[in-house]
Amino acid sequence: MAEIMLKGYKCERCGHTWVPRDWKEKPRVCPKCKNPYWDKPKKSK
Ligand SMILES: [Zn+2]
């Protein structure tokens, strides 16, 4: 999971970081690039 010291999430695709409104629910998409795979780093082949 892409977390940064419990302060927020980081998008593995665009590098955007943000603090979620509700920690109970994991963001479905990156608020910036809207990528649903924001928490999954690109696999290199
Ligand atoms: Zn993003």
mmCIF file of the protein (N, C-alpha, C, O) and its ligand, coordinates in Angstrom:
data_MODEL
# 
_entry.id   MODEL 
# 
loop_
_entity.id 
_entity.type 
_entity.pdbx_number_of_molecules 
1 polymer     1 
2 non-polymer 1 
# 
_entity_poly.entity_id                      1 
_entity_poly.type                           'polypeptide(L)' 
_entity_poly.nstd_linkage                   no 
_entity_poly.nstd_monomer                   no 
_entity_poly.pdbx_seq_one_letter_code       MAEIMLKGYKCERCGHTWVPRDWKEKPRVCPKCKNPYWDKPKKSK 
_entity_poly.pdbx_seq_one_letter_code_can   MAEIMLKGYKCERCGHTWVPRDWKEKPRVCPKCKNPYWDKPKKSK 
_entity_poly.pdbx_strand_id                 A 
# 
loop_
_entity_poly_seq.entity_id 
_entity_poly_seq.num 
_entity_poly_seq.mon_id 
_entity_poly_seq.hetero 
1 1  MET n 
1 2  ALA n 
1 3  GLU n 
1 4  ILE n 
1 5  MET n 
1 6  LEU n 
1 7  LYS n 
1 8  GLY n 
1 9  TYR n 
1 10 LYS n 
1 11 CYS n 
1 12 GLU n 
1 13 ARG n 
1 14 CYS n 
1 15 GLY n 
1 16 HIS n 
1 17 THR n 
1 18 TRP n 
1 19 VAL n 
1 20 PRO n 
1 21 ARG n 
1 22 ASP n 
1 23 TRP n 
1 24 LYS n 
1 25 GLU n 
1 26 LYS n 
1 27 PRO n 
1 28 ARG n 
1 29 VAL n 
1 30 CYS n 
1 31 PRO n 
1 32 LYS n 
1 33 CYS n 
1 34 LYS n 
1 35 ASN n 
1 36 PRO n 
1 37 TYR n 
1 38 TRP n 
1 39 ASP n 
1 40 LYS n 
1 41 PRO n 
1 42 LYS n 
1 43 LYS n 
1 44 SER n 
1 45 LYS n 
# 
loop_
_struct_asym.id 
_struct_asym.entity_id 
A 1 
B 2 
# 
loop_
_chem_comp.id 
_chem_comp.type 
_chem_comp.mon_nstd_flag 
ALA 'L-peptide linking' y 
ARG 'L-peptide linking' y 
ASN 'L-peptide linking' y 
ASP 'L-peptide linking' y 
CYS 'L-peptide linking' y 
GLU 'L-peptide linking' y 
GLY 'peptide linking'   y 
HIS 'L-peptide linking' y 
ILE 'L-peptide linking' y 
LEU 'L-peptide linking' y 
LYS 'L-peptide linking' y 
MET 'L-peptide linking' y 
PRO 'L-peptide linking' y 
SER 'L-peptide linking' y 
THR 'L-peptide linking' y 
TRP 'L-peptide linking' y 
TYR 'L-peptide linking' y 
VAL 'L-peptide linking' y 
ZN  non-polymer         . 
# 
_pdbx_entity_nonpoly.entity_id   2 
_pdbx_entity_nonpoly.name        ? 
_pdbx_entity_nonpoly.comp_id     ZN 
# 
_pdbx_nonpoly_scheme.asym_id         B 
_pdbx_nonpoly_scheme.entity_id       2 
_pdbx_nonpoly_scheme.mon_id          ZN 
_pdbx_nonpoly_scheme.ndb_seq_num     1 
_pdbx_nonpoly_scheme.pdb_seq_num     101 
_pdbx_nonpoly_scheme.auth_seq_num    101 
_pdbx_nonpoly_scheme.pdb_mon_id      ZN 
_pdbx_nonpoly_scheme.auth_mon_id     ZN 
_pdbx_nonpoly_scheme.pdb_strand_id   A 
_pdbx_nonpoly_scheme.pdb_ins_code    . 
# 
loop_
_atom_site.group_PDB 
_atom_site.id 
_atom_site.type_symbol 
_atom_site.label_atom_id 
_atom_site.label_alt_id 
_atom_site.label_comp_id 
_atom_site.label_asym_id 
_atom_site.label_entity_id 
_atom_site.label_seq_id 
_atom_site.pdbx_PDB_ins_code 
_atom_site.Cartn_x 
_atom_site.Cartn_y 
_atom_site.Cartn_z 
_atom_site.occupancy 
_atom_site.B_iso_or_equiv 
_atom_site.pdbx_formal_charge 
_atom_site.auth_seq_id 
_atom_site.auth_comp_id 
_atom_site.auth_asym_id 
_atom_site.auth_atom_id 
_atom_site.pdbx_PDB_model_num 
ATOM   1   N  N  . MET A 1 1  ? 0.833   -1.200 0.000   1.00 0.00 ? 1   MET A N  1 
ATOM   2   C  CA . MET A 1 1  ? 0.000   0.000  0.000   1.00 0.00 ? 1   MET A CA 1 
ATOM   3   C  C  . MET A 1 1  ? 0.868   1.250  0.000   1.00 0.00 ? 1   MET A C  1 
ATOM   4   O  O  . MET A 1 1  ? 1.900   1.316  0.668   1.00 0.00 ? 1   MET A O  1 
ATOM   5   N  N  . ALA A 1 2  ? 0.436   2.207  -0.744  1.00 0.00 ? 2   ALA A N  1 
ATOM   6   C  CA . ALA A 1 2  ? 1.219   3.422  -0.837  1.00 0.00 ? 2   ALA A CA 1 
ATOM   7   C  C  . ALA A 1 2  ? 0.807   4.410  0.244   1.00 0.00 ? 2   ALA A C  1 
ATOM   8   O  O  . ALA A 1 2  ? -0.112  5.211  0.067   1.00 0.00 ? 2   ALA A O  1 
ATOM   9   N  N  . GLU A 1 3  ? 1.496   4.334  1.343   1.00 0.00 ? 3   GLU A N  1 
ATOM   10  C  CA . GLU A 1 3  ? 1.195   5.267  2.417   1.00 0.00 ? 3   GLU A CA 1 
ATOM   11  C  C  . GLU A 1 3  ? 2.453   6.031  2.799   1.00 0.00 ? 3   GLU A C  1 
ATOM   12  O  O  . GLU A 1 3  ? 3.568   5.528  2.659   1.00 0.00 ? 3   GLU A O  1 
ATOM   13  N  N  . ILE A 1 4  ? 2.263   7.220  3.270   1.00 0.00 ? 4   ILE A N  1 
ATOM   14  C  CA . ILE A 1 4  ? 3.421   8.012  3.657   1.00 0.00 ? 4   ILE A CA 1 
ATOM   15  C  C  . ILE A 1 4  ? 3.327   8.379  5.131   1.00 0.00 ? 4   ILE A C  1 
ATOM   16  O  O  . ILE A 1 4  ? 2.685   9.363  5.499   1.00 0.00 ? 4   ILE A O  1 
ATOM   17  N  N  . MET A 1 5  ? 3.955   7.600  5.942   1.00 0.00 ? 5   MET A N  1 
ATOM   18  C  CA . MET A 1 5  ? 4.023   7.885  7.370   1.00 0.00 ? 5   MET A CA 1 
ATOM   19  C  C  . MET A 1 5  ? 2.663   8.223  7.974   1.00 0.00 ? 5   MET A C  1 
ATOM   20  O  O  . MET A 1 5  ? 2.550   9.114  8.816   1.00 0.00 ? 5   MET A O  1 
ATOM   21  N  N  . LEU A 1 6  ? 1.656   7.515  7.543   1.00 0.00 ? 6   LEU A N  1 
ATOM   22  C  CA . LEU A 1 6  ? 0.309   7.680  8.077   1.00 0.00 ? 6   LEU A CA 1 
ATOM   23  C  C  . LEU A 1 6  ? -0.244  9.091  7.914   1.00 0.00 ? 6   LEU A C  1 
ATOM   24  O  O  . LEU A 1 6  ? -1.176  9.486  8.614   1.00 0.00 ? 6   LEU A O  1 
ATOM   25  N  N  . LYS A 1 7  ? 0.328   9.831  7.003   1.00 0.00 ? 7   LYS A N  1 
ATOM   26  C  CA . LYS A 1 7  ? -0.161  11.197 6.827   1.00 0.00 ? 7   LYS A CA 1 
ATOM   27  C  C  . LYS A 1 7  ? -0.997  11.339 5.565   1.00 0.00 ? 7   LYS A C  1 
ATOM   28  O  O  . LYS A 1 7  ? -1.771  12.282 5.398   1.00 0.00 ? 7   LYS A O  1 
ATOM   29  N  N  . GLY A 1 8  ? -0.812  10.383 4.705   1.00 0.00 ? 8   GLY A N  1 
ATOM   30  C  CA . GLY A 1 8  ? -1.580  10.482 3.479   1.00 0.00 ? 8   GLY A CA 1 
ATOM   31  C  C  . GLY A 1 8  ? -1.236  9.370  2.523   1.00 0.00 ? 8   GLY A C  1 
ATOM   32  O  O  . GLY A 1 8  ? -0.475  8.458  2.847   1.00 0.00 ? 8   GLY A O  1 
ATOM   33  N  N  . TYR A 1 9  ? -1.800  9.457  1.357   1.00 0.00 ? 9   TYR A N  1 
ATOM   34  C  CA . TYR A 1 9  ? -1.533  8.452  0.333   1.00 0.00 ? 9   TYR A CA 1 
ATOM   35  C  C  . TYR A 1 9  ? -0.693  9.055  -0.775  1.00 0.00 ? 9   TYR A C  1 
ATOM   36  O  O  . TYR A 1 9  ? -0.658  10.270 -0.969  1.00 0.00 ? 9   TYR A O  1 
ATOM   37  N  N  . LYS A 1 10 ? -0.022  8.180  -1.491  1.00 0.00 ? 10  LYS A N  1 
ATOM   38  C  CA . LYS A 1 10 ? 0.740   8.660  -2.630  1.00 0.00 ? 10  LYS A CA 1 
ATOM   39  C  C  . LYS A 1 10 ? 0.363   7.853  -3.862  1.00 0.00 ? 10  LYS A C  1 
ATOM   40  O  O  . LYS A 1 10 ? 0.276   6.626  -3.829  1.00 0.00 ? 10  LYS A O  1 
ATOM   41  N  N  . CYS A 1 11 ? 0.147   8.569  -4.931  1.00 0.00 ? 11  CYS A N  1 
ATOM   42  C  CA . CYS A 1 11 ? -0.161  7.913  -6.191  1.00 0.00 ? 11  CYS A CA 1 
ATOM   43  C  C  . CYS A 1 11 ? 1.131   7.412  -6.826  1.00 0.00 ? 11  CYS A C  1 
ATOM   44  O  O  . CYS A 1 11 ? 2.065   8.180  -7.054  1.00 0.00 ? 11  CYS A O  1 
ATOM   45  N  N  . GLU A 1 12 ? 1.167   6.136  -7.103  1.00 0.00 ? 12  GLU A N  1 
ATOM   46  C  CA . GLU A 1 12 ? 2.373   5.550  -7.695  1.00 0.00 ? 12  GLU A CA 1 
ATOM   47  C  C  . GLU A 1 12 ? 2.501   5.896  -9.170  1.00 0.00 ? 12  GLU A C  1 
ATOM   48  O  O  . GLU A 1 12 ? 3.531   5.638  -9.792  1.00 0.00 ? 12  GLU A O  1 
ATOM   49  N  N  . ARG A 1 13 ? 1.470   6.467  -9.708  1.00 0.00 ? 13  ARG A N  1 
ATOM   50  C  CA . ARG A 1 13 ? 1.474   6.756  -11.152 1.00 0.00 ? 13  ARG A CA 1 
ATOM   51  C  C  . ARG A 1 13 ? 1.878   8.183  -11.455 1.00 0.00 ? 13  ARG A C  1 
ATOM   52  O  O  . ARG A 1 13 ? 2.669   8.432  -12.365 1.00 0.00 ? 13  ARG A O  1 
ATOM   53  N  N  . CYS A 1 14 ? 1.328   9.138  -10.682 1.00 0.00 ? 14  CYS A N  1 
ATOM   54  C  CA . CYS A 1 14 ? 1.653   10.537 -10.974 1.00 0.00 ? 14  CYS A CA 1 
ATOM   55  C  C  . CYS A 1 14 ? 2.450   11.193 -9.844  1.00 0.00 ? 14  CYS A C  1 
ATOM   56  O  O  . CYS A 1 14 ? 2.938   12.314 -9.984  1.00 0.00 ? 14  CYS A O  1 
ATOM   57  N  N  . GLY A 1 15 ? 2.573   10.473 -8.717  1.00 0.00 ? 15  GLY A N  1 
ATOM   58  C  CA . GLY A 1 15 ? 3.383   11.005 -7.634  1.00 0.00 ? 15  GLY A CA 1 
ATOM   59  C  C  . GLY A 1 15 ? 2.623   11.953 -6.720  1.00 0.00 ? 15  GLY A C  1 
ATOM   60  O  O  . GLY A 1 15 ? 3.190   12.503 -5.776  1.00 0.00 ? 15  GLY A O  1 
ATOM   61  N  N  . HIS A 1 16 ? 1.373   12.138 -6.994  1.00 0.00 ? 16  HIS A N  1 
ATOM   62  C  CA . HIS A 1 16 ? 0.557   13.035 -6.185  1.00 0.00 ? 16  HIS A CA 1 
ATOM   63  C  C  . HIS A 1 16 ? 0.339   12.460 -4.790  1.00 0.00 ? 16  HIS A C  1 
ATOM   64  O  O  . HIS A 1 16 ? 0.119   11.259 -4.630  1.00 0.00 ? 16  HIS A O  1 
ATOM   65  N  N  . THR A 1 17 ? 0.400   13.317 -3.798  1.00 0.00 ? 17  THR A N  1 
ATOM   66  C  CA . THR A 1 17 ? 0.129   12.873 -2.433  1.00 0.00 ? 17  THR A CA 1 
ATOM   67  C  C  . THR A 1 17 ? -1.057  13.640 -1.881  1.00 0.00 ? 17  THR A C  1 
ATOM   68  O  O  . THR A 1 17 ? -1.253  14.814 -2.195  1.00 0.00 ? 17  THR A O  1 
ATOM   69  N  N  . TRP A 1 18 ? -1.833  12.976 -1.069  1.00 0.00 ? 18  TRP A N  1 
ATOM   70  C  CA . TRP A 1 18 ? -3.000  13.638 -0.504  1.00 0.00 ? 18  TRP A CA 1 
ATOM   71  C  C  . TRP A 1 18 ? -3.423  12.963 0.783   1.00 0.00 ? 18  TRP A C  1 
ATOM   72  O  O  . TRP A 1 18 ? -3.052  11.827 1.077   1.00 0.00 ? 18  TRP A O  1 
ATOM   73  N  N  . VAL A 1 19 ? -4.216  13.707 1.539   1.00 0.00 ? 19  VAL A N  1 
ATOM   74  C  CA . VAL A 1 19 ? -4.737  13.167 2.791   1.00 0.00 ? 19  VAL A CA 1 
ATOM   75  C  C  . VAL A 1 19 ? -6.210  12.823 2.587   1.00 0.00 ? 19  VAL A C  1 
ATOM   76  O  O  . VAL A 1 19 ? -7.007  13.670 2.182   1.00 0.00 ? 19  VAL A O  1 
ATOM   77  N  N  . PRO A 1 20 ? -6.547  11.616 2.862   1.00 0.00 ? 20  PRO A N  1 
ATOM   78  C  CA . PRO A 1 20 ? -7.920  11.168 2.648   1.00 0.00 ? 20  PRO A CA 1 
ATOM   79  C  C  . PRO A 1 20 ? -8.880  11.760 3.674   1.00 0.00 ? 20  PRO A C  1 
ATOM   80  O  O  . PRO A 1 20 ? -8.494  12.074 4.800   1.00 0.00 ? 20  PRO A O  1 
ATOM   81  N  N  . ARG A 1 21 ? -10.109 11.902 3.272   1.00 0.00 ? 21  ARG A N  1 
ATOM   82  C  CA . ARG A 1 21 ? -11.112 12.418 4.206   1.00 0.00 ? 21  ARG A CA 1 
ATOM   83  C  C  . ARG A 1 21 ? -11.401 11.368 5.270   1.00 0.00 ? 21  ARG A C  1 
ATOM   84  O  O  . ARG A 1 21 ? -11.526 11.658 6.460   1.00 0.00 ? 21  ARG A O  1 
ATOM   85  N  N  . ASP A 1 22 ? -11.499 10.153 4.792   1.00 0.00 ? 22  ASP A N  1 
ATOM   86  C  CA . ASP A 1 22 ? -11.858 9.067  5.696   1.00 0.00 ? 22  ASP A CA 1 
ATOM   87  C  C  . ASP A 1 22 ? -10.847 7.932  5.578   1.00 0.00 ? 22  ASP A C  1 
ATOM   88  O  O  . ASP A 1 22 ? -10.726 7.297  4.530   1.00 0.00 ? 22  ASP A O  1 
ATOM   89  N  N  . TRP A 1 23 ? -10.135 7.689  6.652   1.00 0.00 ? 23  TRP A N  1 
ATOM   90  C  CA . TRP A 1 23 ? -9.109  6.653  6.632   1.00 0.00 ? 23  TRP A CA 1 
ATOM   91  C  C  . TRP A 1 23 ? -9.701  5.257  6.588   1.00 0.00 ? 23  TRP A C  1 
ATOM   92  O  O  . TRP A 1 23 ? -9.024  4.288  6.245   1.00 0.00 ? 23  TRP A O  1 
ATOM   93  N  N  . LYS A 1 24 ? -10.957 5.173  6.937   1.00 0.00 ? 24  LYS A N  1 
ATOM   94  C  CA . LYS A 1 24 ? -11.588 3.854  6.979   1.00 0.00 ? 24  LYS A CA 1 
ATOM   95  C  C  . LYS A 1 24 ? -11.760 3.298  5.571   1.00 0.00 ? 24  LYS A C  1 
ATOM   96  O  O  . LYS A 1 24 ? -11.768 2.089  5.337   1.00 0.00 ? 24  LYS A O  1 
ATOM   97  N  N  . GLU A 1 25 ? -11.894 4.230  4.660   1.00 0.00 ? 25  GLU A N  1 
ATOM   98  C  CA . GLU A 1 25 ? -12.128 3.793  3.287   1.00 0.00 ? 25  GLU A CA 1 
ATOM   99  C  C  . GLU A 1 25 ? -10.972 4.186  2.380   1.00 0.00 ? 25  GLU A C  1 
ATOM   100 O  O  . GLU A 1 25 ? -10.589 5.354  2.311   1.00 0.00 ? 25  GLU A O  1 
ATOM   101 N  N  . LYS A 1 26 ? -10.436 3.220  1.705   1.00 0.00 ? 26  LYS A N  1 
ATOM   102 C  CA . LYS A 1 26 ? -9.322  3.483  0.811   1.00 0.00 ? 26  LYS A CA 1 
ATOM   103 C  C  . LYS A 1 26 ? -9.816  4.163  -0.460  1.00 0.00 ? 26  LYS A C  1 
ATOM   104 O  O  . LYS A 1 26 ? -10.815 3.757  -1.052  1.00 0.00 ? 26  LYS A O  1 
ATOM   105 N  N  . PRO A 1 27 ? -9.103  5.197  -0.863  1.00 0.00 ? 27  PRO A N  1 
ATOM   106 C  CA . PRO A 1 27 ? -9.490  5.909  -2.090  1.00 0.00 ? 27  PRO A CA 1 
ATOM   107 C  C  . PRO A 1 27 ? -9.526  4.964  -3.290  1.00 0.00 ? 27  PRO A C  1 
ATOM   108 O  O  . PRO A 1 27 ? -8.634  4.135  -3.474  1.00 0.00 ? 27  PRO A O  1 
ATOM   109 N  N  . ARG A 1 28 ? -10.545 5.103  -4.078  1.00 0.00 ? 28  ARG A N  1 
ATOM   110 C  CA . ARG A 1 28 ? -10.661 4.227  -5.252  1.00 0.00 ? 28  ARG A CA 1 
ATOM   111 C  C  . ARG A 1 28 ? -9.762  4.700  -6.375  1.00 0.00 ? 28  ARG A C  1 
ATOM   112 O  O  . ARG A 1 28 ? -9.171  3.905  -7.107  1.00 0.00 ? 28  ARG A O  1 
ATOM   113 N  N  . VAL A 1 29 ? -9.676  6.004  -6.492  1.00 0.00 ? 29  VAL A N  1 
ATOM   114 C  CA . VAL A 1 29 ? -8.851  6.556  -7.555  1.00 0.00 ? 29  VAL A CA 1 
ATOM   115 C  C  . VAL A 1 29 ? -8.001  7.704  -7.027  1.00 0.00 ? 29  VAL A C  1 
ATOM   116 O  O  . VAL A 1 29 ? -8.309  8.292  -5.991  1.00 0.00 ? 29  VAL A O  1 
ATOM   117 N  N  . CYS A 1 30 ? -6.956  8.010  -7.731  1.00 0.00 ? 30  CYS A N  1 
ATOM   118 C  CA . CYS A 1 30 ? -6.144  9.162  -7.395  1.00 0.00 ? 30  CYS A CA 1 
ATOM   119 C  C  . CYS A 1 30 ? -6.953  10.422 -7.689  1.00 0.00 ? 30  CYS A C  1 
ATOM   120 O  O  . CYS A 1 30 ? -7.486  10.565 -8.789  1.00 0.00 ? 30  CYS A O  1 
ATOM   121 N  N  . PRO A 1 31 ? -7.053  11.325 -6.739  1.00 0.00 ? 31  PRO A N  1 
ATOM   122 C  CA . PRO A 1 31 ? -7.846  12.540 -6.936  1.00 0.00 ? 31  PRO A CA 1 
ATOM   123 C  C  . PRO A 1 31 ? -7.298  13.452 -8.025  1.00 0.00 ? 31  PRO A C  1 
ATOM   124 O  O  . PRO A 1 31 ? -7.992  14.331 -8.535  1.00 0.00 ? 31  PRO A O  1 
ATOM   125 N  N  . LYS A 1 32 ? -6.047  13.222 -8.363  1.00 0.00 ? 32  LYS A N  1 
ATOM   126 C  CA . LYS A 1 32 ? -5.430  14.079 -9.380  1.00 0.00 ? 32  LYS A CA 1 
ATOM   127 C  C  . LYS A 1 32 ? -5.535  13.498 -10.779 1.00 0.00 ? 32  LYS A C  1 
ATOM   128 O  O  . LYS A 1 32 ? -6.060  14.127 -11.697 1.00 0.00 ? 32  LYS A O  1 
ATOM   129 N  N  . CYS A 1 33 ? -5.024  12.286 -10.919 1.00 0.00 ? 33  CYS A N  1 
ATOM   130 C  CA . CYS A 1 33 ? -4.998  11.700 -12.263 1.00 0.00 ? 33  CYS A CA 1 
ATOM   131 C  C  . CYS A 1 33 ? -6.143  10.704 -12.470 1.00 0.00 ? 33  CYS A C  1 
ATOM   132 O  O  . CYS A 1 33 ? -6.316  10.153 -13.557 1.00 0.00 ? 33  CYS A O  1 
ATOM   133 N  N  . LYS A 1 34 ? -6.916  10.488 -11.411 1.00 0.00 ? 34  LYS A N  1 
ATOM   134 C  CA . LYS A 1 34 ? -8.101  9.621  -11.506 1.00 0.00 ? 34  LYS A CA 1 
ATOM   135 C  C  . LYS A 1 34 ? -7.762  8.191  -11.872 1.00 0.00 ? 34  LYS A C  1 
ATOM   136 O  O  . LYS A 1 34 ? -8.601  7.448  -12.381 1.00 0.00 ? 34  LYS A O  1 
ATOM   137 N  N  . ASN A 1 35 ? -6.534  7.817  -11.608 1.00 0.00 ? 35  ASN A N  1 
ATOM   138 C  CA . ASN A 1 35 ? -6.126  6.464  -11.953 1.00 0.00 ? 35  ASN A CA 1 
ATOM   139 C  C  . ASN A 1 35 ? -6.523  5.485  -10.853 1.00 0.00 ? 35  ASN A C  1 
ATOM   140 O  O  . ASN A 1 35 ? -6.141  5.674  -9.698  1.00 0.00 ? 35  ASN A O  1 
ATOM   141 N  N  . PRO A 1 36 ? -7.271  4.460  -11.183 1.00 0.00 ? 36  PRO A N  1 
ATOM   142 C  CA . PRO A 1 36 ? -7.693  3.478  -10.190 1.00 0.00 ? 36  PRO A CA 1 
ATOM   143 C  C  . PRO A 1 36 ? -6.550  2.609  -9.701  1.00 0.00 ? 36  PRO A C  1 
ATOM   144 O  O  . PRO A 1 36 ? -6.682  1.898  -8.706  1.00 0.00 ? 36  PRO A O  1 
ATOM   145 N  N  . TYR A 1 37 ? -5.440  2.668  -10.397 1.00 0.00 ? 37  TYR A N  1 
ATOM   146 C  CA . TYR A 1 37 ? -4.283  1.856  -10.007 1.00 0.00 ? 37  TYR A CA 1 
ATOM   147 C  C  . TYR A 1 37 ? -3.202  2.697  -9.348  1.00 0.00 ? 37  TYR A C  1 
ATOM   148 O  O  . TYR A 1 37 ? -2.013  2.386  -9.420  1.00 0.00 ? 37  TYR A O  1 
ATOM   149 N  N  . TRP A 1 38 ? -3.646  3.769  -8.703  1.00 0.00 ? 38  TRP A N  1 
ATOM   150 C  CA . TRP A 1 38 ? -2.704  4.706  -8.089  1.00 0.00 ? 38  TRP A CA 1 
ATOM   151 C  C  . TRP A 1 38 ? -1.817  4.040  -7.038  1.00 0.00 ? 38  TRP A C  1 
ATOM   152 O  O  . TRP A 1 38 ? -0.692  4.475  -6.795  1.00 0.00 ? 38  TRP A O  1 
ATOM   153 N  N  . ASP A 1 39 ? -2.347  2.962  -6.410  1.00 0.00 ? 39  ASP A N  1 
ATOM   154 C  CA . ASP A 1 39 ? -1.575  2.323  -5.333  1.00 0.00 ? 39  ASP A CA 1 
ATOM   155 C  C  . ASP A 1 39 ? -0.737  1.164  -5.829  1.00 0.00 ? 39  ASP A C  1 
ATOM   156 O  O  . ASP A 1 39 ? -0.075  0.471  -5.056  1.00 0.00 ? 39  ASP A O  1 
ATOM   157 N  N  . LYS A 1 40 ? -0.782  0.969  -7.142  1.00 0.00 ? 40  LYS A N  1 
ATOM   158 C  CA . LYS A 1 40 ? -0.016  -0.150 -7.698  1.00 0.00 ? 40  LYS A CA 1 
ATOM   159 C  C  . LYS A 1 40 ? 1.052   0.356  -8.655  1.00 0.00 ? 40  LYS A C  1 
ATOM   160 O  O  . LYS A 1 40 ? 0.750   0.820  -9.754  1.00 0.00 ? 40  LYS A O  1 
ATOM   161 N  N  . PRO A 1 41 ? 2.293   0.260  -8.226  1.00 0.00 ? 41  PRO A N  1 
ATOM   162 C  CA . PRO A 1 41 ? 3.406   0.717  -9.061  1.00 0.00 ? 41  PRO A CA 1 
ATOM   163 C  C  . PRO A 1 41 ? 3.416   -0.025 -10.390 1.00 0.00 ? 41  PRO A C  1 
ATOM   164 O  O  . PRO A 1 41 ? 2.998   -1.179 -10.486 1.00 0.00 ? 41  PRO A O  1 
ATOM   165 N  N  . LYS A 1 42 ? 3.889   0.648  -11.378 1.00 0.00 ? 42  LYS A N  1 
ATOM   166 C  CA . LYS A 1 42 ? 3.988   -0.013 -12.680 1.00 0.00 ? 42  LYS A CA 1 
ATOM   167 C  C  . LYS A 1 42 ? 4.937   -1.196 -12.612 1.00 0.00 ? 42  LYS A C  1 
ATOM   168 O  O  . LYS A 1 42 ? 6.032   -1.116 -12.056 1.00 0.00 ? 42  LYS A O  1 
ATOM   169 N  N  . LYS A 1 43 ? 4.497   -2.259 -13.177 1.00 0.00 ? 43  LYS A N  1 
ATOM   170 C  CA . LYS A 1 43 ? 5.370   -3.432 -13.201 1.00 0.00 ? 43  LYS A CA 1 
ATOM   171 C  C  . LYS A 1 43 ? 6.279   -3.337 -14.414 1.00 0.00 ? 43  LYS A C  1 
ATOM   172 O  O  . LYS A 1 43 ? 5.841   -3.096 -15.538 1.00 0.00 ? 43  LYS A O  1 
ATOM   173 N  N  . SER A 1 44 ? 7.553   -3.534 -14.143 1.00 0.00 ? 44  SER A N  1 
ATOM   174 C  CA . SER A 1 44 ? 8.505   -3.454 -15.249 1.00 0.00 ? 44  SER A CA 1 
ATOM   175 C  C  . SER A 1 44 ? 8.580   -4.808 -15.954 1.00 0.00 ? 44  SER A C  1 
ATOM   176 O  O  . SER A 1 44 ? 9.352   -5.695 -15.589 1.00 0.00 ? 44  SER A O  1 
ATOM   177 N  N  . LYS A 1 45 ? 7.761   -4.917 -16.954 1.00 0.00 ? 45  LYS A N  1 
ATOM   178 C  CA . LYS A 1 45 ? 7.729   -6.142 -17.742 1.00 0.00 ? 45  LYS A CA 1 
ATOM   179 C  C  . LYS A 1 45 ? 7.508   -7.396 -16.876 1.00 0.00 ? 45  LYS A C  1 
ATOM   180 O  O  . LYS A 1 45 ? 7.458   -8.508 -17.402 1.00 0.00 ? 45  LYS A O  1 
HETATM 181 ZN ZN . ZN  B 2 .  ? -2.240  10.058 -9.614  1.00 0.00 2 101 ZN  A ZN 1 
# 
